[in-house]
Amino acid sequence: MADASQSSHLILFCLVEGEEEDNIMEIHATRSCTMNQLKNLIRDAREANDQVPIKIAACWKLDPPISTEGVAYLDRIRAIAESGPDPELPSPIVVMKPTLRVGAYFASQPEDGHIHILVRKDPNLTKLHELFWGVSDSPYIKDITSLPVPDLGDPDSIDEEPFTIIRLPDGVVFPYASASSVLLVTQVYKEFWELLQGEDEHWEAQEGPRFLQNSHATIISGQPGIGKTFFLSYVLVRRLQKERETVYCGDGAFVHVFTHSGVRKVPLSSLARIKELDEHRHCCALVNIGGNLKQPPSQFYPERREGRLVVATSPNPEHSASFSKENVAKILWMPTWDWEELYCSSLLQTRKQLQIVDREHYDLLKSAYLKFSGIPRRCLYAFTRDGIKGHVVGIQEAIDDVTDFLNFFSSLDGQMPFNNKASHMLVRVEPVEGFGYTRKRITVLSIFVGERILERMRRREGFAISRSIRSLLHSPSSRSFSGRLFEAPVHRRLLCGTSFTPVPLPHQTTPPPLKIVIPRNSESANPEYHTFSIRSKPRSQSVAPEFQNRYLIPVSQVAASVDSVWIGPDVTVFFQITVSPDHPIKLSGLLQLTKKDKLPNNARKKICIIFVVPAGDAKTENFKRQTIDSPLGSDTKDVETANGYPQYVYYFPLDDFDQLNYLDHLDDDL
């Protein structure tokens, strides 16, 4: 008798996104079933169970399947559904393609007592049109004036933050945004919407061969998983409110066209055209690259269309290379999220109560944020089974797969073939400040990842940490990435305690000599801070004893130009750790720490800035005093005060890194 696990008959347990455990369906299928047949079986099961009929958009295999034991499995499924499949990275979702049979995904009977398939509902875009077309004041767009957000460094310190949320009624979801019915409108979304409106106005005012204008197409790019697809949904809602013709495309087979008369679905055959986009310059197409769509279809190329185009895509060059050759387009780089926005979004996606701080939820999200930075999709995986551990394993596997890190870093600036998997696992893309999101920079994902890269280089190449850093500094293609890798062990070394005499950097006068003696940080004392709340008590003008004479590190880069702080007995030091000879200090970063409600009077008596640069490095051996980068309209007194802070440089001996032993414990997270 044949083993049941090898039988062609399968018993699959399915759940429609957003539904409760009472609606779990037991589906009897065969490995030879087509996807259409599987969908029919699901519809039949719902009818037999007197469940509400649905239109099925897609079936997602859960890999691994989700056990139905315990009370939290529905939360894990919701977190997975809201995060959606990740075409660039390892994901707990496998999109079941309509051209394949069920046996391609289930070669044998999967384990019992688990959810195997998550069913995605059709987004019902007709209803979306009805809800928002011409509705300027929608009841589904709500401002929350005060949401309690725990401080990243101290969960007992609560700030009240305002947020805007779009929450759709039951049965309506956003298109291609992981079938979500709720959307957090971040400040960046609002800024990008304003930028797109400016591009629309500029385009509509053009005459002549308009397709040559830069505003004819806009590419929204950035780190995979930061919400570019959700942003397109937000743009769609805003355009519907303004009664603007809009084409939405997230699939190479069809588009949805929104006009004053409603929504129609247009198949994209090789000869098909989209009338509104071809003829109306106020029409705009929103194209979501990823999943079922790898490149914009031919209908969106500029030969005949009058309307504009907005394309959301990952920074993978293959996704936009051929399109960019034929389209003059402005590229806007979307940043990763800050802690406050990520925390609010995580509550919405996991359906937690907004006004209650759940300590377990906070701890999971913080751990994910520090490891994976402000990337919502990755951080939401923290709420799935083994989510953080599984993603850490994926990071380590990506590091292990890199045979030569100098070549790997060269691939990021186009000098070598692009390594898609390793790149998106190990680095992140951010906009360069001060350029209106039009320039990008690539940096190592986090200090957590940087430490592992250094350790891998040491083990594989037989280098000491100091030699690994030197090799990265020496190569032009890897130097820009070495800053984060240099910063991580500097923090570790200073936490161990040290003393040094920095070199004064002359300005109008030469700063006085300075001796820094940092004691070893107690293992029980957390060196991290987020909002820099260091007073002994509210409105006190003295520093709390636990923060005095301690080396403090921001858990996120909320304070630009300040990488760490030490409040000594006689001086307060703002450290900037860099490998660049030119490193202007952002006034905004200094003000975040020195304003009166942050830094008590007894820590303001003497403030100085110390730059930490690698010793023996040709680029930084003649380090000069750095300028204060202040935007137009800055308060003159603030600028004068910042310019008055003495500056020093500490040439950090790289050989000190080789005394560290913390890297031996990196496997604890695996």
DRENBA-128257 format. One record per residue (C-alpha): x, y, z; residue in one letter. Coordinates in steps of 0.5 Angstrom, whole numbers. Example, Ala and Ser with C-alpha at 12.3 -4.5 7.8 and 13.67 -1.06 7.14 Angstrom:
2
25 -9 16 A $
27 -2 14 S $
end
This chain:
670
0 0 0 M $
3 7 -2 A $
5 11 4 D $
0 17 5 A $
5 22 5 S $
6 20 -2 Q $
-1 20 -5 S $
-3 24 -10 S $
-9 26 -5 H $
-8 32 -1 L $
-11 35 5 I $
-10 43 6 L $
-12 47 11 F $
-14 54 8 C $
-16 61 12 L $
-18 67 8 V $
-14 73 10 E $
-17 77 16 G $
-22 72 18 E $
-22 68 25 E $
-21 61 26 E $
-28 58 26 D $
-27 60 18 N $
-21 55 17 I $
-23 51 11 M $
-21 43 10 E $
-20 43 2 I $
-19 36 -1 H $
-15 37 -7 A $
-10 33 -12 T $
-3 35 -14 R $
-5 35 -21 S $
-10 41 -19 C $
-9 47 -23 T $
-10 54 -19 M $
-17 55 -22 N $
-19 48 -19 Q $
-16 50 -13 L $
-20 56 -12 K $
-26 53 -14 N $
-25 48 -9 L $
-24 54 -4 I $
-31 57 -6 R $
-35 51 -6 D $
-32 50 1 A $
-34 57 3 R $
-41 55 0 E $
-42 49 4 A $
-40 52 11 N $
-45 58 9 D $
-39 63 9 Q $
-39 70 5 V $
-37 69 -2 P $
-31 72 -4 I $
-27 73 -10 K $
-20 70 -10 I $
-14 74 -12 A $
-9 69 -10 A $
-7 64 -6 C $
-1 64 -2 W $
3 58 1 K $
5 59 8 L $
13 57 9 D $
13 54 14 P $
6 53 15 P $
3 56 22 I $
1 51 27 S $
-6 52 30 T $
-4 51 37 E $
-4 56 42 G $
-8 63 42 V $
-3 67 38 A $
-3 64 31 Y $
-8 68 28 L $
-4 74 30 D $
2 71 27 R $
-2 70 20 I $
-4 77 20 R $
3 80 21 A $
5 75 15 I $
-1 77 11 A $
0 85 12 E $
8 84 11 S $
6 81 4 G $
11 76 0 P $
18 79 -1 D $
20 78 -8 P $
27 80 -6 E $
29 77 0 L $
27 70 4 P $
20 70 6 S $
15 66 10 P $
10 67 4 I $
10 63 -3 V $
6 66 -8 V $
2 60 -12 M $
3 62 -19 K $
-3 61 -24 P $
1 57 -29 T $
3 51 -24 L $
-1 46 -21 R $
-2 44 -13 V $
4 39 -13 G $
9 44 -15 A $
8 47 -8 Y $
6 41 -4 F $
10 35 -7 A $
7 31 -1 S $
2 31 5 Q $
4 37 9 P $
3 36 17 E $
-3 36 20 D $
-6 42 25 G $
-3 47 21 H $
-5 53 16 I $
-2 51 10 H $
-5 56 5 I $
-7 64 6 L $
-13 66 1 V $
-12 73 -1 R $
-19 77 -3 K $
-20 81 -9 D $
-19 88 -7 P $
-26 90 -10 N $
-23 97 -13 L $
-30 99 -15 T $
-32 100 -8 K $
-25 104 -7 L $
-28 108 -12 H $
-34 109 -9 E $
-31 111 -2 L $
-26 116 -4 F $
-28 119 -11 W $
-29 127 -10 G $
-30 126 -3 V $
-25 131 0 S $
-27 130 8 D $
-27 122 8 S $
-29 119 15 P $
-24 113 13 Y $
-19 118 14 I $
-17 119 21 K $
-12 123 25 D $
-10 121 32 I $
-8 126 36 T $
-5 123 41 S $
-2 116 41 L $
2 113 47 P $
9 111 44 V $
14 108 49 P $
21 111 48 D $
26 106 44 L $
31 107 50 G $
26 106 56 D $
19 103 55 P $
16 107 61 D $
18 113 58 S $
12 115 54 I $
11 120 49 D $
4 122 45 E $
5 122 38 E $
0 124 32 P $
-2 120 27 F $
-6 119 21 T $
-9 113 19 I $
-14 110 13 I $
-18 105 15 R $
-23 102 10 L $
-29 98 12 P $
-30 91 12 D $
-29 87 5 G $
-25 93 2 V $
-17 93 1 V $
-12 97 -2 F $
-9 94 -9 P $
-3 90 -8 Y $
-1 92 -1 A $
-1 85 2 S $
-9 86 2 A $
-9 91 7 S $
-15 95 10 S $
-11 100 14 V $
-5 104 12 L $
-1 109 16 L $
0 115 13 V $
7 117 15 T $
10 124 14 Q $
15 122 8 V $
8 119 5 Y $
6 126 6 K $
12 130 3 E $
13 125 -3 F $
5 126 -5 W $
7 134 -5 E $
13 133 -9 L $
9 128 -14 L $
3 134 -14 Q $
9 139 -16 G $
11 134 -22 E $
4 134 -24 D $
3 141 -25 E $
10 142 -28 H $
8 137 -33 W $
1 139 -35 E $
4 146 -36 A $
9 144 -42 Q $
9 144 -49 E $
12 141 -55 G $
15 134 -54 P $
13 133 -47 R $
16 126 -46 F $
23 129 -46 L $
22 133 -40 Q $
24 130 -33 N $
17 130 -30 S $
14 126 -35 H $
16 120 -30 A $
18 119 -23 T $
21 113 -20 I $
20 112 -13 I $
26 107 -10 S $
29 105 -4 G $
30 99 1 Q $
25 93 -1 P $
20 93 5 G $
19 100 7 I $
12 101 4 G $
13 104 -3 K $
7 99 -5 T $
3 102 1 F $
5 109 -2 F $
2 108 -8 L $
-4 106 -5 S $
-4 113 -1 Y $
-3 116 -8 V $
-9 113 -11 L $
-13 115 -5 V $
-11 122 -6 R $
-12 122 -13 R $
-19 119 -13 L $
-21 125 -8 Q $
-19 130 -13 K $
-22 126 -18 E $
-16 125 -22 R $
-16 120 -28 E $
-11 114 -25 T $
-9 108 -28 V $
-6 102 -23 Y $
-2 97 -25 C $
1 91 -21 G $
0 86 -26 D $
3 85 -33 G $
-4 82 -35 A $
-8 88 -34 F $
-9 95 -31 V $
-15 98 -27 H $
-17 105 -30 V $
-21 110 -25 F $
-25 115 -28 T $
-31 119 -26 H $
-35 114 -29 S $
-32 108 -24 G $
-27 103 -25 V $
-26 98 -31 R $
-21 93 -32 K $
-16 93 -38 V $
-13 87 -41 P $
-6 88 -43 L $
-5 85 -49 S $
1 87 -54 S $
-3 91 -58 L $
-8 94 -52 A $
-7 101 -51 R $
-10 105 -45 I $
-14 111 -48 K $
-14 116 -42 E $
-7 115 -41 L $
-5 116 -48 D $
-10 122 -49 E $
-10 126 -43 H $
-4 129 -40 R $
-8 130 -33 H $
-8 122 -32 C $
-3 119 -28 C $
-1 111 -28 A $
2 108 -22 L $
6 102 -23 V $
8 97 -18 N $
14 93 -19 I $
15 87 -16 G $
11 80 -15 G $
8 79 -21 N $
11 85 -25 L $
18 85 -26 K $
18 91 -31 Q $
13 96 -33 P $
9 94 -39 P $
10 97 -46 S $
4 101 -45 Q $
7 105 -41 F $
13 107 -45 Y $
13 114 -48 P $
12 114 -55 E $
4 115 -55 R $
2 117 -48 R $
0 124 -46 E $
0 122 -38 G $
5 122 -33 R $
8 115 -30 L $
10 114 -23 V $
14 107 -22 V $
15 104 -15 A $
21 99 -15 T $
27 96 -11 S $
34 99 -12 P $
35 93 -16 N $
38 96 -23 P $
35 90 -27 E $
28 93 -25 H $
28 99 -28 S $
34 99 -33 A $
31 98 -40 S $
25 103 -37 F $
30 108 -35 S $
34 108 -42 K $
27 110 -46 E $
24 115 -40 N $
27 121 -38 V $
25 120 -30 A $
26 124 -24 K $
28 118 -18 I $
26 120 -11 L $
29 115 -6 W $
25 114 0 M $
28 113 7 P $
27 108 12 T $
22 109 18 W $
23 112 25 D $
22 108 31 W $
15 112 32 E $
12 111 26 E $
14 103 26 L $
11 102 33 Y $
5 105 31 C $
5 101 24 S $
6 95 28 S $
0 96 33 L $
-4 97 27 L $
-2 91 23 Q $
-2 86 29 T $
-9 89 31 R $
-6 91 38 K $
-10 96 42 Q $
-7 103 40 L $
-8 106 47 Q $
-4 100 51 I $
3 99 51 V $
4 91 51 D $
11 90 54 R $
12 84 50 E $
10 87 43 H $
15 93 45 Y $
21 88 46 D $
20 84 40 L $
19 90 36 L $
25 94 39 K $
30 87 38 S $
28 87 30 A $
29 95 30 Y $
36 95 32 L $
38 89 28 K $
34 90 21 F $
33 98 22 S $
27 102 20 G $
24 97 15 I $
17 95 17 P $
17 89 13 R $
23 86 16 R $
21 88 23 C $
14 85 23 L $
17 79 21 Y $
18 79 29 A $
11 77 30 F $
11 71 26 T $
14 64 29 R $
22 65 30 D $
21 71 26 G $
27 75 29 I $
31 68 29 K $
30 66 22 G $
32 73 19 H $
38 73 23 V $
40 66 20 V $
38 69 13 G $
43 75 14 I $
48 70 17 Q $
47 66 11 E $
48 72 6 A $
54 74 9 I $
57 67 9 D $
55 67 1 D $
60 73 0 V $
66 70 -2 T $
70 77 -3 D $
67 83 1 F $
71 88 -3 L $
68 85 -10 N $
61 85 -6 F $
62 93 -4 F $
64 94 -11 S $
57 91 -14 S $
53 96 -10 L $
56 102 -14 D $
56 98 -21 G $
63 96 -22 Q $
61 89 -21 M $
55 85 -22 P $
49 86 -17 F $
49 81 -12 N $
41 82 -11 N $
40 77 -5 K $
46 79 -1 A $
45 87 -2 S $
38 87 0 H $
40 83 6 M $
46 86 9 L $
46 94 6 V $
40 99 6 R $
39 105 1 V $
37 112 4 E $
37 119 1 P $
42 124 2 V $
40 129 7 E $
39 136 4 G $
38 134 -4 F $
30 133 -4 G $
30 126 -4 Y $
34 126 -11 T $
41 123 -8 R $
42 116 -5 K $
47 113 -1 R $
48 106 1 I $
50 104 8 T $
51 97 12 V $
44 95 14 L $
46 96 22 S $
51 96 27 I $
49 89 28 F $
50 87 21 V $
57 90 21 G $
59 86 27 E $
58 80 23 R $
61 82 17 I $
67 84 20 L $
67 77 24 E $
66 73 17 R $
72 77 14 M $
77 75 20 R $
75 68 20 R $
75 67 12 R $
81 71 11 E $
85 70 17 G $
85 77 19 F $
85 81 25 A $
79 86 26 I $
84 92 25 S $
87 89 18 R $
80 87 16 S $
78 95 17 I $
85 97 14 R $
83 93 7 S $
76 96 7 L $
79 103 8 L $
84 102 2 H $
79 100 -3 S $
75 106 -6 P $
69 102 -8 S $
69 99 0 S $
71 105 3 R $
64 109 4 S $
62 102 7 F $
67 102 12 S $
65 107 16 G $
59 103 20 R $
64 97 20 L $
69 102 24 F $
64 105 28 E $
61 98 31 A $
68 96 34 P $
70 104 36 V $
63 103 41 H $
65 97 44 R $
72 99 45 R $
70 105 49 L $
65 102 53 L $
71 97 55 C $
74 104 58 G $
80 108 56 T $
84 114 56 S $
86 119 51 F $
89 126 49 T $
85 128 43 P $
88 133 38 V $
85 140 38 P $
83 143 32 L $
84 150 31 P $
79 155 29 H $
80 163 31 Q $
84 160 37 T $
87 153 39 T $
82 149 44 P $
85 148 51 P $
89 141 52 P $
84 136 54 L $
85 129 57 K $
79 124 56 I $
78 118 61 V $
72 114 60 I $
71 108 65 P $
69 101 64 R $
61 101 63 N $
58 97 68 S $
55 90 65 E $
48 92 68 S $
48 99 66 A $
45 100 59 N $
49 105 54 P $
43 106 49 E $
39 112 49 Y $
33 114 44 H $
31 121 47 T $
36 123 51 F $
32 124 58 S $
38 124 63 I $
35 129 68 R $
35 127 75 S $
28 128 75 K $
23 133 71 P $
25 140 70 R $
31 139 74 S $
38 142 72 Q $
42 136 74 S $
44 130 71 V $
42 124 74 A $
47 120 77 P $
46 114 73 E $
48 118 67 F $
54 121 69 Q $
61 119 67 N $
58 114 62 R $
59 113 55 Y $
52 113 52 L $
50 111 45 I $
44 113 41 P $
40 106 39 V $
38 110 33 S $
41 115 29 Q $
35 121 31 V $
41 125 33 A $
45 127 26 A $
52 128 27 S $
52 125 34 V $
54 118 34 D $
55 118 42 S $
56 122 48 V $
60 122 54 W $
58 126 60 I $
64 127 64 G $
66 131 71 P $
68 137 67 D $
66 136 60 V $
61 134 56 T $
63 130 49 V $
59 129 43 F $
63 124 39 F $
63 123 31 Q $
66 117 29 I $
68 117 21 T $
72 115 16 V $
71 121 12 S $
76 127 12 P $
70 132 10 D $
64 131 15 H $
60 137 17 P $
56 137 23 I $
49 138 22 K $
46 144 27 L $
40 140 28 S $
43 134 31 G $
47 138 36 L $
40 142 38 L $
37 135 39 Q $
41 134 45 L $
43 141 47 T $
36 144 48 K $
34 146 55 K $
29 141 56 D $
34 136 54 K $
41 137 57 L $
41 140 64 P $
45 146 66 N $
51 142 70 N $
52 138 63 A $
52 145 59 R $
58 148 62 K $
63 146 57 K $
61 142 51 I $
66 140 46 C $
66 135 39 I $
71 130 38 I $
72 126 32 F $
74 119 32 V $
78 117 26 V $
82 111 24 P $
90 112 26 A $
95 111 20 G $
89 112 15 D $
92 117 9 A $
85 120 8 K $
84 123 15 T $
91 124 17 E $
91 131 16 N $
84 132 19 F $
81 139 20 K $
76 143 24 R $
69 141 21 Q $
64 146 19 T $
57 147 22 I $
51 145 17 D $
46 150 18 S $
40 151 14 P $
37 157 11 L $
33 161 17 G $
37 158 23 S $
37 162 29 D $
44 166 29 T $
45 165 36 K $
44 157 35 D $
49 158 30 V $
54 162 34 E $
54 157 40 T $
55 151 35 A $
61 154 32 N $
64 156 39 G $
64 149 41 Y $
71 147 41 P $
73 141 36 Q $
78 135 37 Y $
80 129 33 V $
82 122 36 Y $
86 118 32 Y $
84 111 34 F $
89 106 34 P $
86 100 30 L $
90 95 33 D $
86 96 39 D $
80 92 36 F $
84 86 36 D $
84 86 44 Q $
76 85 43 L $
73 79 45 N $
65 80 44 Y $
65 78 37 L $
66 71 40 D $
59 71 42 H $
55 73 36 L $
53 66 35 D $
48 67 41 D $
43 70 36 D $
43 64 31 L $
end
